[in-house]
Amino acid sequence: MVQKYQSPVRVYKHPFELVMAAYERRFPTCHLIPMFVASDVVDEDIAEDGSIHRVERRCALDVDAPRLLKRIAGVDYVYFIQKNTLNRKERTLHIESHNETFSNRIVVHETCCYSVHPENEEWTCFEQTASLDIKSFFGFESTVEKIAMKQYASSIKKGKEIIEYYLKELEDEGITYVPRWTSSSLSLPLPRPTSLSTSPPVLPELAITPAVSIPLPTDAKDSASQDAKQDSSALQADSLAEILAGTPEDKLDADYIKRYLGDLTPLQESCLIRLRKWLQETHKGKIPKDEHILRFLRARDFNMDKAREILCQSLTWRKQHQVDYLLETWSSPQVLQDYYTGGWHHHDRDGRPLYILRLGQMDTKGLVRALGEESLLRHVLSINEEGLRRCEENTKVFGRPISCWTCLVDLEGLNMRHLWRPGVKALLRIIEVVEANYPETLGRLLILRAPRVFPVLWTLVSPFIDENTRKKFLIYAGNDYQGPGGLVDYIDKEIIPDFLGGECMCEVPEGGLVPKSMYRTPEEMENEDVRLWTETIYQSASIFKGAPHELLIEIIDASSVITWDFDVCKGDVVFNIYHSKRAPQPPRKDPLGAHGITSPGGNNVQLIDKSWTLGQDYSMVESPLTCKEGESVQGSHITRWPGFYILQWKFHNMPACSATNLPRVDDVLATLQVSSHKCKVMYYTEVLGSEDFRTACCDVQSLGSMTSLESSHSGFSQLSAATTSSNQSQSSSMISR
């Protein structure tokens, strides 16, 4: 298996030329990297004007591997070839390296780049990518892979420290400035110390436009200290850095990761960057925040494939039920405001938002009978959405990453009435939904005053709680929470609620029995449940091998616009658009599906008659578009003729390898991932009339052609903003950037 690494952008707050002077001091050996034992220049080339300097080195590494493995391999050192291209005119250094030793068994390829910061020419950026492919190694492939990744992660971590070490060494020698290359510069590999100046240049004023209105996430004390110590130009530079760090677009900055996401290992940083890049390529305009992606990675121990699977499922769920707009659209019924015994209350000692739930005082049966299971679920989801928002706020307030919250559950009053079966069923459903869509959001759960009946409840619910989540539970019986190791270890004494013996007034409702007059009939609750979870503009459909899903759209006026927005939830599909002058026959309503094909699902419709001939009875109006699992596709088509248009989602058959009759490994794996040859899509379509389209064109002239499936992956979101209903304009996610 090929292991890949992608670094964040690391920033040195020093000019490019000075960083290059520090970089050259790493050769021929570096005492800070004990495994880097030697390097020899095997080729060197300098342009006549000195602007381009190419160096090829052969580097020897003493890999920290078991003695037995070295004896089997028959080598003491591993040799790498490194090719450096320094462009002084463009102010870039490109580095490529690959292994010479065991190149027929192991393929290591690395590329690095030093360049000028795009927003501050006095700073230098560094990026790094690498891949490791172990084809065979005497039966020790797994061991070698672990050793290689461990060594590589260690060297990555030291990389920035080494450059900063030599920058400090230059500063101690009085070298703080290296002049830039000019056409009259001497053609030297690097400017010699004699040409170095001890007086740094005056930094230009950095113009920050008034349009940038991003609040800087620094606390008041830090800001006051900076005002006292730094001049105006330095303050502007730091402010710009905060702005860039707070709003990364295509690339992630290492300082931003540390400031907003926390300390990650190099390989964890790489997983985040690669998954984010994959989402950028497949979910056009709907990229979740980095904190959101990181939670799913942590929930699957940074296994990229597993994290991507559950993240895509969650993004589809959020989109289908418009969860991104829940805080703006959901208003808690009065019965919840009066009888739901939970609420936010300050924060814990770690700065995490603190949620208090007096479960023992809650009439779960009364709430379920008065509201129904779905209303309770929506309320809990709104609590989780509010928790995410508070974590972002606390990250800015405390100046450190806060990605989860603490929940305090008071069980005083818990008894057998809380084990009412429909109530437990509702609780299990809520746990299931929250676990799937809000992983790693609970930092700690404090369970206080657990009564004797609690083990019964715990036995029922614990199997539905993730093992990593269960490890965060702290359970106290009776008044044990008041002693050493109790509540004061996690919550400041000043904010302990009054009902737990503290002095802080807590606004969490006290609960009580819900009046039976507020109970509703099962029919009323069923209608309410249906309304809550069908308020979505999307439909879902299953696609089977040999049974595509087809949607009929009748067009009266030519030059209308058919628009679509769909997510591939499972499997790979091929999307087609056909036109016919005559209407297809509606599908049969008998056990057999349309035209004799057994209907494998109620949400699968086939319209194109098997007797029809492509090119005679109907025609293809767009080139087929293959869509992979997890992709989100938006597009539009301008109709040329009136008649009947058919949108088709078809099962994607993997092509056989042309060189052999044997299937490829990727094809086999892809087939195994699609259980029973089933795919699933969630889609929304809308037709704009010709008059509406002409009006829309006046507003979106800059959009260009919208007739191609290939070019319209991201165009529909812009078009819909100007032409479609308010519901459709909500198709872009609020958790997106």
N, C-alpha and C positions, 0 to 999 in steps of 0.2 A: 504494500500500500504506500502511495506517495504521501509523505508528510510535507505540509506547506507552512510557511511562516510569512506574515506581513506585519511590519512594524508600524507603530504610529509615527507621526511626524515629530521628531525631537528638535527642539529649538535651542541654539546657543546664542546668547545675547552678546555676540561678538561678531565683528566683520568677517567676511568670507576669507580674506587673505590671512588674517591672524589665525583663524581656525586651521587653515592649510599649513601654516608654519608649525602649529601644534601637532597636526596629523603626521607630518614628516618625521617628527621625533620618535615615532613608534618603531622606526626602522633603524638598523637591520634587525634588532631584537628589542623586546620590551619587558623590563623586569616586572611590570604589573600584570603581565600575562605569562605565568610560568610555563604553560604548554607551548608558547610560541618561542621555539628555541633558536631559529635561524631563518634568514631570508637573503637570497642572492638575486641581484639584478641580472636577468638573462637577455634583456633587450631594452633599448631606450631610444627615443626619437624626439627631437625638439624642432618645432617649426622655425623658419628663418627669423621671423619677427618675435619669437619667444612666446607667442600667444597660446600655442598648443604644446603640451608636454605629455608624451606617452611613455609609460614605464611598465615592463613586464617582470614580475618577480616570481621566484620559486621559493615557497615558504615551507618550512619543516615544523610539524606539530607533534608534540609528545602527548598523545591521547591518553587520558587516565582510564585505562582499560585493565581488566584482570590479566595477570601474568600468563595464565594458561591460554587466554585468547590471543595474546601477542605471539606466543610460541607457535600456536596453530597457524596464525596468519603469516608468521615468518618475517615480521618487520618490527622495527623499534619506533620508527617515525612514519607519519603520514604526510605526504607531500601534496601541496596545493599550488596551482598556477593562478596568480593574481595579475589582472591587467587594469591599470589605472590610466584614465584619460583626463588630464587637467586642462580645462579651457579657461585661461585667465581673462580672455576678452568677454566671454559669456558668464564668467564667474561660476563655473560648475566643475565638479569632480565626479566622474562616473567610474565605478569599480565593478569589475566582473571577476568572479573566481570560480574554479571548479577543481575537483580532486583529480590528481594524477595517479595516486596509489589506488589499486583495486577499481579502476574506472570501468572495468568490464563486469564488476559485481555490484558496485555501489555508484550511484550518480548523485553528486552534490553540486548544486548550482546556486550561486548567490549573486545578487546585484545590489549595489548601494549607490546612493547619490547624495552629494553635498551641493546645496544651491542657496541662492540668496532668498531671504524671506520675502514673500510677495507684497507684504505691507510695510516692511521696514528694511531698507537696504543695508542697514548696519547690523542685521542679525543673519544667522545662517541656519538653514534647515537640513535635516538628515533623515533619509528614508532607506528602508532595507527590506528586501524580499529574498526568500530562499526556498529551496525544495530539496527533499531527501527521498531517494528511491532506492531501496535495497532489493536487488534482484535475487542475489544468493550470497551466502557467506558461511559456507561449511556447516550449515545447519544451525548457526547461531544468529539468524536474522533478527529475531525478536530482541535478543540481548544487545546486539549491535545498534538497533534502532533506539533502544532506551538510553544507551551510553551516548550516542550521537546527539539525541535531543537534549539530554542533560548538559552535555558539554556546550552545545550551541546556546541554550538558554542562559547558561552561566556567562558566556562570552558577551552575549547581547547586553546583559545587565551591567557588565563592566565597561561596555563601549563608551558610554557618555562620560563615565567617571574618569576614564583614561584621558580623553580629550581635555576635560576640565583640569586634570592634573597638570598636563603640559601647558595649558593656558596660564595656570597659576605660576608654573616654572618660568614661562616667558615674562610674566609680570614681575616676578622677583628679580629677574635680570634687567628690568627696566625697559622691556620691549612691550609696548602696548599698542603699537600701530605699524601696519605693513602697508606701504603705498600700493595703490591699484596699478594694474598693468596699463601701459599706454603704448602706442605704436613706436615710441622712441625708447621703450624699456630695453635693457640688456636681455639677451636670450639666455637667462640662467634658469636652472631647475626651480629655484625659489629665490626671492630676494635675500641677500646675505644680511646678517645682523648689522653690518656697517651701514646698510641703507635703511635701517629701521629707525623710526622716530619715537622719542619718548613722550611726545606730546600728542594726545589723541585729537582727532578732528572734532570740530564742533558739530554736534548732531543737528540735522535740519529739523525745523518744526514739523511735527506730524499733524496734518490737517484731518481732524475728525469731523465729518459733515454733520450738520444738525439732524439729518434724516435718521441717523443711528440713535435709537432711544432705548438701548438695552441696559437695564439696571446692573450695576457692577456688584457682584456677590461678595462684598467685603464688609466686615463689621465696622462699627463706628471707631473702635479703638485702633484697628489697623489703619483706617483712613486717616485718623488724626496723627498717628505716628509717621505715616508717609508724608503728610503735609509738612511736618516739621523737619524731615530729613532730606527730602528730594526737591530739586528745582522743577520748574514748570515743564521743561522738555522731557525729563525723566518720568514725571507724572503722566504726561501724555503717552509716552511709550508703554508704561505699565497699563494704562487704561485701555489702550489699543489691544494689548495682549489679552486682557480680560475679555474684551468684546469678541476677539477672535476665538478665544478658548470657549466662551459660552455659546457660540453659534457655529460649530464646525459644519461644513457642508459635505464636500467630497471626501475629505481626509480628517483624521482625528489627530489632535496634538497631544503629545505625551503629558504636558503640563495640565491640559484640560482633563485628561483621563484621571490623573492623580487628584486634581482639585474637585471634580464633580462625581467621579465614579469610584474612586478609592485606589488603593495599591493593588495592582494586578501583576501577575508574573508575565514575562514576555510572551509566553505561549497563550496565556489568557487574553492578553491584549490582541494577539493575532487572531484568535477565534472571534472576538468582538468585531474587529475590522473586516474580516472576511465575510462574516454573516451579514454585517451591515451593507457591504458591497453587493452581496447576492440579492438582498432586498431592494437595493437601489436599481438593480438590473431587471427585477421581476415585478416589483410593486411600484409602478410608476406614480410618483407624487404622493405616496402613502407610506413613508418610512417612519416606523415608530421611533420614539426617542431612545437614545443610547441606554439610558437607565432601564427602559422597558426590555430591550434586547438582552441586556446583561442579566436580568432576573431569570430569563428562560435558560440562558447558558449556565448559570449557577445551579438551577434546578436539575440540570442534566449533567452536572460535573464537567461542563465545558466540552461535552460531546456535540460537535457541530451538527451532525445529521439528526440526532434525537432532538436537540434544541430547536432546530429549524422546523421539524415536523410539528411539534406542539405549538410553536409560535405562529406558524401559518394557520393552524386550526383555530387558534385564539383570535387572530386578526380577522378571519372569516366570521367567527362568532360575533365579534364586536361590530363588524360592519353590518351583518344581517340584522342585528337587534339594535343598531344605532346606540351602542353603549357609550360612545364618545360624547354624546350629547345628553347623557343621563342627568348630569348635574343641572343642566339648563332646562330640561323638559320634565323631570320627575318632581312632583310635589307630594310630599308624604301626606296621606290621609290624616284627618284629625285624630282618629283612634290610635294611630302610631305615635303621634306627637304626645298623646296623653298616657299611653300604656306601654310603649316600647321602652324598656329600662336600659337604654344605652346612650352614650354621648361622648364627645371629645373633651379632654380635660388636661390642659397644659402639655407637658412633655416629661420624659424620664431623664435620668442622669446623663444618658448618652445623647440627649437632644432629640430622641425619637418622639413623634407624636404619640400621645397616650390616649387610648380608648378604654372607657370603663363600661362594663356590661354587668348589671345586677340580675343575672339569670335566675337566681333563686326567687326574686320578687316578680318575675314576669309570668303572666298568665298565657302560656304558649297555646293552650287549647282555645282560649277566648280569642286570641289574635288570629289563629288559623280559621276559626269559625266565622269571624267578623270580616276578614280580609281575603283569605285564600292563600294558597301556597305561593302563587306567582307574585302577588303584591309584596309578600314578605321577602321573596328573593330579590325583587327590584330594590327594595329598601336596603338590603344588605349590600347589593352591588353599588348603590349610591354611597354607602359608607366606605367601601373600598376605593371608589373613585376619589372621594374626598381625602382619604388617607394618602393616595398618590400625590394629590395637590399639596397637602401639608408637608410631605417629605421634601418636595421641591422648595417650598418656602423655608423650611428649617435648614436645608443645605445652604441657602443664601445667608440666613441669619447667623448660623454657627460657623460658617466658613469651612465646612468639611462635608464629605459625602454622607448623606442620610437617605437610605433607600428603603427603609422599612419602619414599622411602628411597633409599639408595645401595647398589648391588650391585657387588661386586668379584669378577671371574671370573678365576681363575688357570688358564691353559691349558697349563702345563708338563706334558708327557706326552701331549698330544693327538696322535693319529696316525690312520692310515687305518681302524683298527678302530672308531673312533668314527663313521665314515661308513656303518656298517651300516644298510641300507635301513630295516628296521623301527624301528630306533632314531631315525633321522632323521624318519620318519613320526610317531612318538610326539612328538618335539620340536616338529614343525610343528603338531600338534594342540594341544599345550599352549600354544604361542605364540598360536594363533588364539583359544582360549578366554580366555586372560588379556588379550589385547588388547581383546576385546569387553566384558569385565566389570570390568576394573581399569585404566581409562584414567588417565593422568596420575598414576600411583602411583610410577613410577620417576623419581627426580630425576637420577640420574647412573649410568652403567654404565662401570666401569673394567675393561678387558680387558688383562690382564698376560701377558707372556711368550708372545705369539702365535707359534706355529711356522709353518713354510712351508705346512703343510696347511690353515691357518686360512682363507686366501682361498677355498678350495673349499667349506668349510662355510658361510662367509659368503655366498657366491653362492647357496647353497641356501635359506638361512633369511631373508635380508634382504628379499626381496619380501613376506614375510608380516608384516613389522614396520612399524608406522605411521611415516610420515616424521618427525613430531615426536619420536617415540621414538628414531629413528636419530640425530637430532641430539644426543642426550644420551650417545652412545657415545664413549669415549676409548680408543684402542687403542695399546698399547705392545708393541714387539717386543723380545725379548731382555731385557737389563737396563736398557732406557731408562727404566723407571719409577723407577729409583733416583736419577736426576739431577734438575737443576732443571726445574720444570714437571711433575714426576712425582708419585708417591704422596703425598709430604709436603705438597703443595699442597692436598690434599683430606682427608687423615687425619692426626691428630696422631701425631708420631713415637713417642710412648709406647705407642700401641695397634697399631702395625704388627705383623702376625703374625710369629712366629719363622721360618716357612718362607719368608717374603719378605725375610728379613734383619733383621727387627725383634727386639725384646726381649719382646714380649707373647706369652704362651702362648695358643694358639688351640685351642678344644675341638672344632673341626670334624673329623669322622672323616677318616682318611687314605685310606679307600677300599680298593682292591685288587680282585682278581678274585672274583666271586661263585662259590662252589663249584657245580659242575654238579649236584651231588646235590640242590640246592635248586630246580633248574629244574622247571617244571610243564608238563604236556601242553597243547596248544592247547584241548582240551575243558575241562580244569580252569580255564584262564584265561577261556574264554568264559563259563562258568557264573559265575565270580567277577565278570566285567565286567557281566553282566546283573544280578546281585544288587546291585552297587554303585549302578547308575544307575536301577534300578527301585524303589528304596526311597522311593517317593513316594506320597502318598495321592491325587494328582491324575491325571486322565486328560486327554488332548487329543482334539480333534475338529475336523474341517474342515466348514465350511458353505458351500454353493454356491448360486448363484441358482437357485431351483427345487428345491433339495435340502437341506432343513433337517436338522439332527442332532437326534434324539429319544431320550430315555431313559425306560424303563418302570420304574415303581415300584408294586409291589402292596401295598395296605394292607388288613390284616385287621381291625384295630380302629379304629373311628372315634376322632376326637380325638387321633390320632397327629400327629407334627410332622415334616414334610419340611424339611430344612435344605439349603442350598446355599452354595457359595463358588466363584465363577468369575472368571477374568480374560479380557478380550477382547484377544487378542494381535494380531489383525489385522482391519481392517475394522470395520464397525458391524453389530450384530445386534439382533434383537428377541427378547426372552425371554418365553415363554408357559408356562402350566400348564393342562393339560386333565384332565378326569375322564371315565372311561368305565366302564360296568358290565360290559362284556365285554372280554376280553383281545384286543389286536391280534394279528394273525398275525405270527410272527417273520419277519424279512427273508429273502429268498431267498439262497442261497449260489451262485447262478450268476453269470456275468459281468454280467448286468443287475442293477441294484439293486432295492430293494423296489418292487413295483407297477409294474414296467416302466421305471423311471427308471434310466438308466445311472449306476452308482455311480462317482463321480469320485474316490473315495478309500476306502481300507480302513477309516478311522476315521470314516466317515459312515454313520449308521443312520437309516432312515425307518420309522416304525411305523404312522402313521395312514393307513388305507386311503383311496384316492382316492374310493371309492364312499360313504364315510361322509359324513353330513350334520351340520354343526355345529348343535347344539341338539336333535338327535334321537339320533344314535349316540354323540355325545360332547359335552361342554360345557366352556366356558372358566370357570375358577374364580378367575382373577386378571386384572386389567387388563394388557394387554401393556406391557412395559417396554423402551424403546429404550436400548441401551447403546453408548456410543461406544468407538472404538479406544483402548486404554490404560486403560480403566476397570476397577476391581476391585469386584465386587458380592458382598455377602453378604446372605442373607435367610432367611426361614422361612415355612411355611404350615401352619396347623392344619387337618387334614382333617376334613370334616364327615360323609363317608360312606365306607364300605369300598368296595373296588373297585380300579380301575387308574388311576394318575395318570401322565401323560406330561409330562415336562419337555422343552420344545422351544426350540432356538436356531435362529433363521431369519435369512436374509440380509435386511438392511435396504435396501429400495428407497427412494431419495431421492424425495420428493414433487415433482412438477412445479410450477413457479410458476403461481399461479392467474391472474395478469394477462396472461400471454403463453404461447404454446406453446413458446417458446424455453427451453432449460434454463438454470438459473442457473449462474454461474461456480463457486460453491462446490460445486454438485452435480457439475459436470463434474470438478473437481479431486478430489472425494471418490471419484468413479467410477474415475479414473485411479489413485488410490492403492491400490485393491483389484484387484490383478492377477488377470485371468481370472475376475472376479466371485467371488473366494474369500475367506472369512473363516475365522478360527481362534480357538477358545476352549480354555482349560484349566480343568477343573472338578473339584469334589469334592462329593459329596452324602452325606447320612446321614439315616436315619429314626429318630426317637425314639418308642418305644412310648408308649401312653397312660399306663401306670403311671410310666414314667421321666419323662414330661412333667409329671405331677402333682407328682412329687417335685421336679423342677427348678423348677416354679412357686413352690414354697415359698421357694426361694433367690433367685428373680429377680422378686419381685412388683413391684419398682420399674421393670421394663422396659417396662410398658405393652403395648399391642396389638402383636402380631407377625404379623398376618395380611396386612398390606398390602405388596405389592412396593415401592410407592413409599416407604414409611416404614421399610423394613427393610434399607436399604443398609448400615447400620452396626450393626444390632442383633444379628446372628448371632454376631459375635465375642464379645459379652458373654454370650450364651446358651450358646455352645459351651464357654466357660470353666467353666460350672457343670454342664454336662450331658454333654459328649462325651468321647471317649477322649483319652488323653494325646497321641496323634498329632495329633488335630484341634486341640488347644489350641496347637499349634505353628504355626498358620496365620498368626499375626501376626509380622511380621519383627523380628529382633533389631537390624537396622539402622534400625528405626523409633524415633521418639522415645517 
